[in-house]
Amino acid sequence: MRKNIVAGNWKMNTTVAEGVELAREVNAAVEKASELKCEVIVGVPFTHLTAVSQVLTAVKLSAENCADHTSGAYTGEVSAPMVASTGAQYVILGHSERREYYHETNAMLKTKVDLALEAGLKVIFCCGESLAQRKDGTYFDVIKAELVESLFHLSAEQMSNIVIAYEPIWAIGTGETATSDQAEEIHAFIRQLIADKYGKQVADDTTILYGGSCKPSNAPELFAKPDIDGGLIGGASLKADSFMGIVTAF
């Protein structure tokens, strides 16, 4: 049975002290929530990982990225084993901002996925299309390539440690949101791709999150869809009350 997950992605926001306080608030709210029907994750900057890990009891911890090398002369990089050593259980890979601003390719992300899994981390793997790709109708091909080229070399057992996050790039930080039907169409397409490669059981067990301007107001409609198993939350994860408004949508 696949998990429902709500994961916050803080991006490049908060100081360490601010992040620890936010993590405390979220953790306390999750502890108080009765009959919670999802796993809650916070994805925080590298600088925050160790401090935040010490205040979380009911919430899982994720890094926002990791390097495509394990160690060596790569000044400023943070490897998957380093991330794991902080107490983090997850790492977000392939976010559209990493792909666009830092030119991360499907091949590079394949390496990062392998290194993350080797380090014992679970991966939240992002895929999605730009506005141009949505308009020209190539978005199915784009998403398929991102998954096939970065994930589909993995074994079925390794896939059990992969969470997929669909992010329509045109809906990130814009206030625009894919309709629940548009989102469900892509989620169902992703699940079918996994079924074609690994079989129905693996596909049914894979958690697929929606990551495009999800808010407390639209989360219930999105999460009601059969193939949408939660959200990867950006801006709304920076305030405990709005984040919990999404968590309790389940």
Secondary structure, DSSP 8 states (H G I E B T S, - for coil): ----EEEEE--S---HHHHHHHHHHHHHHHHH-TT--SEEEEEE-GGGHHHHHTT-SSSEEEES---SSSSSS-TT---HHHHHHTT--EEEE--HHHHHHS---HHHHHHHHHHHHHTT-EEEEEE---HHHHHHT-HHHHHHHHHHHHHTTS-HHHHTTEEEEE--GGGSSSS----HHHHHHHHHHHHHHHHHHH-HHHHHH--EEE-SS--TTTHHHHHTSTT--EEEESGGGGSHHHHHHHHTT-
